[in-house]
Amino acid sequence: MSREEEIKRELYENTLSGRAPITEKLTQEGIDLGMDPLDILFQALIPALQEVGRLFEIGEYFVPEMMISAKAMQRAMAILQPILGDTGVEPVGKVLMLTVKGDVHDIGKNLCIIMLEGAGFEVIDMGVNVSPERLIDAVNEHQPQLVGFSAFLTTTMPFFKTNIEALEDAGLRDKVRVMVGGAPITLEYAMSVGADGFGPDASQSVKLAKRLMVDMGYEVEQDGDGASSDGESAMRAAVDAVEGLMRKAEEEHVSG
């Protein structure tokens, strides 16, 4: 068996078991060996997540196992995305992304970042547990057109409104458009706190970001205006696989 075939087998096994550091290392080794990133995705990573979903459905995996597998997949995707999404063109816009204060969940936010970068946006990732004060400093420093707030907990959702009010107090609200998202968020809630849009998943967040850019007067190609590249389609398939696990986890949380 060639080393390339061994890498695909080991990637499958380590993604399935949620060993993120090993998955990340194997992905980088594969790229260094000249492996096709599409093969890494479709012959190892995505099949592993599909198997995770099957094991969950038959009761052999539970929510924690699904989430650590999703984390492992995410680490691999962070390596593959710059390769698959490299178009050599200028960014279509700049987005500042964060998880709000008091919340350390980042899988959903990171999937949005992968998709936004794949769609040509420059993304500044502020990480998790970001205070309104840090948000204001970052907007002043990076001057993005868009800001994205993520919250996974119902107890941290109110920071959407807090952050928007902070932007208003700093005189920055009219300079940016605000996107929000997260497992407990609805469109109605997003509108009630003064956001400009709600992204229920990573793909929809990209569509929202493009629409908001157009609303601000920028010329941005909308979905359907051109064919997706193989790389963009591959990353969308990978993100869909991770989001499928997250939906299963959320359904289990609600039903439990």
Residue pairs with C-beta under 8 A, 6 or more apart in sequence:
1 9
3 33
4 30
4 33
4 35
7 26
7 29
7 30
7 33
7 35
7 40
7 44
8 30
8 39
8 40
8 43
8 44
9 44
10 22
10 26
11 23
11 26
11 27
11 30
11 40
11 44
11 45
11 48
11 76
12 44
12 45
12 47
12 48
12 51
13 48
14 22
14 23
14 26
14 72
15 23
15 44
15 45
15 48
15 49
15 52
15 69
15 72
15 73
15 76
16 48
16 51
16 52
16 69
17 69
18 65
18 67
18 68
18 69
18 71
18 72
19 72
20 68
20 71
20 72
20 74
20 75
21 75
23 72
23 73
23 75
23 76
24 72
24 75
24 76
24 78
24 79
26 76
27 40
27 75
27 76
27 79
27 80
28 79
30 40
31 37
31 40
31 79
31 80
31 83
37 80
37 83
37 84
37 231
37 234
38 84
38 230
38 231
38 234
40 76
40 80
41 80
41 234
41 237
41 238
42 234
42 237
45 73
45 76
45 77
45 238
45 241
46 237
46 238
46 241
48 69
48 73
49 69
49 70
49 73
49 241
49 242
49 244
49 245
50 241
52 61
52 65
52 66
52 69
52 245
53 66
53 244
53 245
53 248
55 61
55 65
56 62
56 65
56 66
56 245
56 248
57 248
62 252
63 249
63 252
63 253
66 245
66 246
66 248
66 249
67 107
67 245
67 246
67 249
69 245
70 107
70 242
70 245
70 246
71 107
73 238
73 241
73 242
74 107
74 110
74 111
74 114
74 242
77 114
77 235
77 238
77 239
77 242
78 110
78 114
80 235
80 238
81 114
81 117
81 118
81 235
82 117
83 231
84 118
84 229
84 230
84 231
84 232
84 234
84 235
85 117
85 118
85 119
85 120
85 231
85 232
85 235
86 231
87 120
87 229
89 120
91 120
91 121
91 122
92 119
92 120
92 121
92 210
92 213
92 218
92 220
92 221
93 121
93 122
93 144
93 145
93 146
93 209
93 213
93 218
93 220
94 121
94 122
94 123
94 124
94 142
94 143
94 144
94 145
94 146
95 116
95 121
95 122
95 123
95 124
95 144
95 145
95 146
95 147
95 148
95 209
96 123
96 124
96 126
96 135
96 138
96 139
96 142
96 144
96 146
96 147
96 148
96 176
97 109
97 112
97 113
97 116
97 123
97 124
97 125
97 126
97 147
97 148
97 150
98 109
98 125
98 126
98 127
98 128
98 130
98 135
98 138
98 147
98 148
98 149
98 150
99 105
99 106
99 109
99 127
99 128
99 129
99 130
99 149
99 150
99 151
99 152
100 129
100 130
100 149
100 150
100 151
100 156
100 159
100 160
100 162
100 163
101 129
101 130
101 131
101 132
101 156
101 159
101 162
102 129
102 153
102 155
102 156
102 159
103 128
103 129
103 150
103 151
103 152
103 153
103 156
103 159
104 128
104 129
105 128
105 150
105 152
105 153
105 182
106 127
106 128
106 150
107 242
107 246
108 150
108 152
108 181
108 182
108 183
108 202
108 243
108 246
109 125
109 128
109 148
109 150
110 125
111 201
111 202
111 239
111 242
111 243
112 148
112 150
112 181
112 199
112 202
112 205
112 206
113 123
113 125
114 202
114 235
114 239
115 202
115 203
115 205
115 206
115 235
115 236
115 239
116 123
116 205
116 206
116 209
117 123
118 206
118 231
118 232
118 235
118 236
119 206
119 209
119 210
119 232
121 146
121 209
124 138
124 142
124 144
126 134
126 135
126 138
132 159
132 162
132 163
132 166
133 166
135 147
135 163
135 166
135 167
136 166
136 167
136 170
136 172
139 147
139 167
139 170
139 172
139 175
139 176
140 170
140 172
143 175
144 176
145 176
145 177
145 212
145 213
145 216
145 218
146 176
146 177
146 178
146 179
146 209
146 212
146 213
147 163
147 167
147 176
147 177
147 178
147 179
148 178
148 179
148 180
148 181
148 199
148 205
148 209
149 159
149 160
149 163
149 178
149 179
149 180
149 181
149 195
150 180
150 181
150 182
151 157
151 159
151 160
151 180
151 182
151 184
151 185
152 182
152 183
152 184
153 184
154 184
157 182
157 184
157 185
157 189
160 180
160 190
160 193
160 195
161 193
161 194
163 178
164 173
164 178
164 193
164 194
164 195
167 173
167 176
167 178
177 196
177 197
177 212
177 213
177 215
177 216
178 194
178 195
178 196
178 197
179 195
179 196
179 197
179 198
179 199
179 205
179 208
179 209
179 212
180 190
180 193
180 195
180 197
180 198
180 199
181 198
181 199
181 200
181 201
181 205
183 246
183 250
185 198
185 200
186 198
187 198
187 200
189 198
190 197
190 198
191 198
196 212
197 208
197 211
197 212
198 208
199 205
199 208
199 209
201 243
202 239
202 243
203 236
203 239
203 240
206 223
207 222
207 223
210 220
210 221
210 222
210 223
211 222
213 220
214 220
214 222
228 236
